[in-house]
Amino acid sequence: MKVKISILLMVLLCAGVCLPQDKALEKQARDEVSKALKEKRIGALDIGKYYELINIGKASEVIKELHLEESAVLGGLGFTPSEKQPFGWRGDGSGKYPDANPPLDWERISKAVKTISVSVKKSRGAPDKSEAAPDGVIRRWLVAGPFASLSDSEEVLPNEKALSPEEKDKAGNSAWKAVTIDNSCLDFCSELDIPRDKPNYTVYAYTNIYYSSNEKVVCNLLYERGVKAWLNGVEIHNASRNAGMGLGACRLPLPLQNGWNRLLIRVNKGAADRKGCWLTFGIYGDGEDNSEYDSKGIAWSVMTAGPGSSSPVIVGDKIFITCEDG
């Protein structure tokens, strides 16, 4: 008789039939699943797995597993970072750093850059606090276009290097439009309603930059070929749209004067370029030894052979990074 009952139980389990179990235990298991999901210890795709275990009579195992996850040692195999406990995991599952408490935000910003403010209004007195751009990211621009594309050497708007527009000023058959972006990338197609597959046109970006330091700064400019830039009417960069394929990137000295400065950038979109039209622009300390920086959340730093944009790879006690040159 015992043999028959054992065989029946095995058949029921293999068939996935729900076995009798304490309803309170089943409810507790489902509540634990919901709690783990809310705390982001498990993902939405895990719910089915746990509910299946509950349905075949393994509610107690689900509760045990989720409790282990909840109390897992920081950095241990059972630990998963969450909004409640975002740090300490260290990625290797060794659990060697249970007291890890790294900063969740960090920065290293030139003190000179912290004096920068940005406005789309014409030059005037001291800037408002709302116009401060202490991280060097330009988020306020005037944009205009698209205009019929001419050769890189021809002016699209008359006397373009002397332009000092304000919002709604006339620009050809259109007008200058004020835009505020939330990062360093200015997407002309989004801001000017330009189809992303449209070829052969020109667009402009303009802003006023306030500066009150004597230290040197540089700008990082990333674009899709065909860019010309002026600072206070003086050309600081000129890249032909026919100068090779792919992205253009440069790190330029930015000779800001004390007070307000006019920055104008013209982008010429070619026929062979990739879809879309954009640029990124940011201001940084020049990296020289005499530059002063404010740091937060940084334990140490080292100069690399060149700039890079990849994520670091940690192996043992070594950190590997890539550089674009050097």
C-alpha positions in Angstrom: 0.0 0.0 0.0 2.9 2.4 0.9 4.5 1.6 -2.5 1.3 2.5 -4.3 0.9 5.9 -2.5 4.6 6.8 -3.2 4.1 6.0 -6.9 0.9 8.1 -7.0 2.7 11.1 -5.3 5.5 10.8 -7.9 3.0 10.8 -10.8 1.2 13.9 -9.3 4.5 15.8 -8.9 5.7 15.0 -12.4 2.3 16.1 -13.8 2.6 19.4 -11.9 -0.6 18.7 -9.9 -1.1 21.0 -6.9 -0.7 19.0 -3.7 -2.5 19.9 -0.5 -0.6 22.4 1.6 -1.4 24.9 4.3 -3.3 27.8 2.7 -1.7 30.2 5.1 1.8 29.0 4.0 0.8 29.4 0.4 -0.4 32.9 1.0 2.8 33.7 2.9 4.9 32.4 -0.1 2.9 34.6 -2.6 3.3 37.6 -0.3 7.1 37.0 -0.1 7.2 36.9 -4.0 5.3 40.2 -4.1 7.6 41.7 -1.5 10.8 40.5 -3.3 9.5 41.9 -6.6 8.6 45.3 -5.0 12.1 45.5 -3.5 13.6 44.5 -6.9 15.3 41.4 -5.5 13.6 39.4 -8.3 12.4 40.4 -11.7 9.0 40.2 -13.3 10.2 37.1 -15.3 10.9 35.3 -12.0 7.3 35.4 -10.8 6.1 32.5 -12.9 8.9 30.2 -11.6 8.0 30.9 -8.0 4.3 30.6 -8.5 4.9 27.2 -10.2 6.8 26.0 -7.2 4.0 27.2 -4.9 1.4 25.4 -7.0 3.2 22.1 -6.8 3.4 22.2 -3.0 6.8 23.9 -2.5 5.7 27.1 -0.8 8.1 26.5 2.1 11.0 26.3 -0.3 10.0 29.6 -2.0 9.8 31.3 1.4 13.2 29.9 2.4 14.9 30.9 -0.8 13.5 34.5 -0.8 14.5 34.9 2.9 18.0 33.8 2.0 18.1 36.4 -0.8 16.8 39.1 1.6 19.5 38.4 4.2 22.3 37.5 1.8 25.8 38.8 2.8 26.8 41.9 0.9 28.9 40.7 -2.0 27.9 37.1 -1.5 26.4 34.8 -4.1 22.9 35.3 -3.0 23.1 39.1 -2.9 21.4 41.3 -5.5 21.7 45.1 -5.5 18.4 46.9 -5.1 17.2 50.5 -4.5 17.1 49.6 -0.8 20.7 48.2 -0.8 22.4 49.5 -4.0 26.0 48.9 -3.0 28.3 46.3 -1.6 28.0 43.6 -4.2 31.4 44.1 -5.9 30.4 41.8 -8.7 32.5 38.8 -7.9 30.2 36.9 -5.5 33.0 36.4 -3.0 31.5 38.4 -0.1 34.9 39.8 0.8 33.6 43.3 1.2 30.6 43.1 3.5 31.1 46.6 4.8 31.6 48.2 1.4 30.0 51.6 1.2 31.2 53.3 -2.0 29.8 56.7 -3.1 26.8 56.5 -5.3 27.8 59.8 -7.1 31.2 61.4 -7.7 32.7 64.2 -9.6 35.9 66.1 -10.3 35.2 69.6 -11.7 37.5 72.4 -12.4 37.0 75.4 -10.1 37.2 77.6 -13.2 34.4 75.7 -14.9 32.2 76.2 -11.8 32.1 80.0 -12.7 30.3 79.3 -16.0 26.8 80.4 -16.6 24.8 80.0 -19.9 22.0 82.1 -21.3 20.2 82.6 -24.6 19.6 86.2 -23.8 21.9 88.9 -25.1 25.0 89.8 -23.1 24.3 92.0 -20.1 25.4 92.2 -16.4 26.0 89.3 -14.0 24.1 86.1 -14.7 21.1 84.9 -12.7 21.6 81.9 -10.4 19.2 79.9 -12.6 21.7 80.3 -15.5 24.6 78.6 -13.7 26.3 75.7 -15.5 28.9 74.6 -12.9 29.4 71.2 -14.6 30.4 72.8 -17.9 27.4 71.2 -19.8 25.7 73.6 -22.1 21.9 72.9 -21.8 20.5 76.2 -23.2 20.7 76.9 -26.9 19.2 78.9 -29.7 18.8 76.8 -32.8 17.9 77.7 -36.4 17.4 75.7 -39.6 17.3 73.7 -41.6 18.7 75.7 -44.5 19.6 74.6 -48.0 23.1 73.2 -47.8 25.9 75.1 -49.5 29.6 74.3 -49.7 31.5 74.4 -46.4 33.2 77.6 -47.3 30.1 79.6 -48.1 28.0 81.5 -45.6 24.5 80.3 -45.1 23.3 83.3 -42.9 24.9 86.6 -43.8 27.9 87.6 -41.7 27.5 84.5 -39.6 30.6 85.0 -37.4 29.1 88.2 -36.0 25.7 86.7 -35.2 24.2 87.6 -31.8 20.6 86.5 -32.0 17.8 86.3 -29.5 14.8 84.0 -29.4 12.4 84.6 -32.3 14.9 86.8 -34.2 14.6 86.1 -38.0 17.0 83.6 -39.4 16.5 83.3 -43.2 12.9 82.2 -43.7 12.6 80.9 -40.2 13.4 82.2 -36.7 15.8 81.3 -33.8 14.2 78.9 -31.4 15.2 78.6 -27.7 15.7 75.0 -26.4 16.7 73.5 -23.1 18.1 70.0 -23.1 18.8 67.7 -20.1 22.3 66.5 -21.2 25.2 67.5 -23.4 23.7 66.2 -26.7 21.8 68.7 -28.9 19.6 66.7 -31.3 18.7 69.1 -34.1 16.2 66.7 -35.7 14.1 66.6 -32.5 14.3 70.3 -31.7 13.7 71.5 -35.3 11.3 68.7 -36.5 13.7 67.6 -39.2 13.2 64.1 -40.7 16.2 61.9 -39.7 16.8 60.7 -43.2 16.8 64.2 -44.7 20.2 64.9 -46.5 22.1 68.0 -47.4 21.2 70.9 -45.1 22.7 73.3 -42.6 21.7 74.1 -39.0 23.0 76.5 -36.4 23.4 76.5 -32.6 24.1 79.6 -30.6 24.5 80.4 -26.9 26.1 83.0 -24.5 28.7 81.8 -22.0 29.6 83.8 -18.9 33.0 83.2 -17.4 34.9 84.7 -14.4 38.2 83.0 -14.1 41.7 83.4 -15.5 42.4 79.7 -15.8 42.4 78.0 -19.2 39.6 75.7 -20.2 39.0 73.3 -23.1 35.9 72.1 -24.8 35.0 68.6 -26.1 33.1 68.7 -29.3 31.6 65.5 -30.9 29.6 65.7 -34.1 28.7 64.0 -37.4 31.3 65.8 -39.7 30.9 69.2 -41.3 31.2 71.5 -38.3 32.4 75.1 -38.0 32.6 77.0 -34.7 33.2 80.6 -33.7 33.9 82.1 -30.2 33.3 85.9 -30.1 33.5 86.0 -33.9 36.8 84.2 -34.1 36.9 80.8 -35.8 38.0 78.1 -33.4 37.2 74.9 -35.4 36.5 74.0 -39.0 35.9 70.5 -40.2 34.8 69.8 -43.7 31.9 67.4 -44.2 34.0 65.7 -46.9 36.9 65.0 -44.5 36.4 61.2 -44.2 33.6 59.1 -42.9 32.1 58.7 -39.5 32.1 60.8 -36.3 34.2 63.9 -35.7 35.6 64.6 -32.3 38.0 67.2 -30.9 39.3 68.7 -27.7 39.9 72.4 -28.3 41.3 75.2 -26.3 38.4 77.5 -25.5 39.7 81.1 -24.9 36.8 82.4 -22.9 37.1 86.0 -21.9 35.9 87.3 -18.5 32.3 88.2 -18.8 29.9 87.1 -21.6 31.1 85.2 -24.7 29.3 84.4 -27.9 29.5 80.8 -29.1 28.1 79.9 -32.6 28.3 76.4 -34.1 27.3 75.6 -37.7 26.6 71.9 -38.7 26.5 71.0 -42.4 24.6 67.7 -42.9 25.9 65.7 -45.9 24.2 63.1 -48.1 26.4 60.2 -47.0 26.1 60.9 -43.3 24.2 58.6 -41.0 20.6 59.4 -40.1 20.1 62.3 -37.7 21.9 65.5 -37.0 23.4 66.3 -33.6 26.4 67.5 -31.6 27.6 67.3 -28.0 29.5 70.1 -26.3 31.0 70.3 -22.8 33.6 72.5 -21.1 36.4 71.2 -18.9 39.6 72.2 -17.1 42.6 72.0 -19.3 44.1 69.3 -17.2 47.4 71.1 -16.6 49.1 70.8 -13.2 48.2 74.3 -12.2 44.4 73.8 -12.7 42.4 73.6 -9.5 39.6 71.0 -9.1 36.9 70.3 -6.6 36.4 66.5 -6.1 33.7 64.5 -4.5 33.6 60.7 -3.9 37.0 60.0 -5.5 39.6 58.1 -3.6 42.4 58.4 -6.2 43.0 59.3 -9.9 45.7 58.8 -12.5 46.4 60.4 -15.8 45.7 58.1 -18.8 47.4 58.1 -22.2 44.3 59.6 -23.8 40.6 60.0 -23.5 38.3 56.9 -23.6 34.6 56.1 -23.3 34.5 52.4 -22.4 33.6 51.0 -19.0 36.5 49.7 -16.8 37.0 46.0 -16.4 38.1 44.8 -12.9 40.2 41.6 -12.7 41.4 40.8 -9.2 43.1 44.0 -7.9 43.7 45.5 -11.4 41.5 47.8 -13.4 41.7 47.7 -17.2 40.6 50.6 -19.4 40.9 51.6 -23.1 42.0 54.9 -24.6 41.2 56.4 -28.0 44.9 57.2 -28.5 48.2 57.1 -26.7 
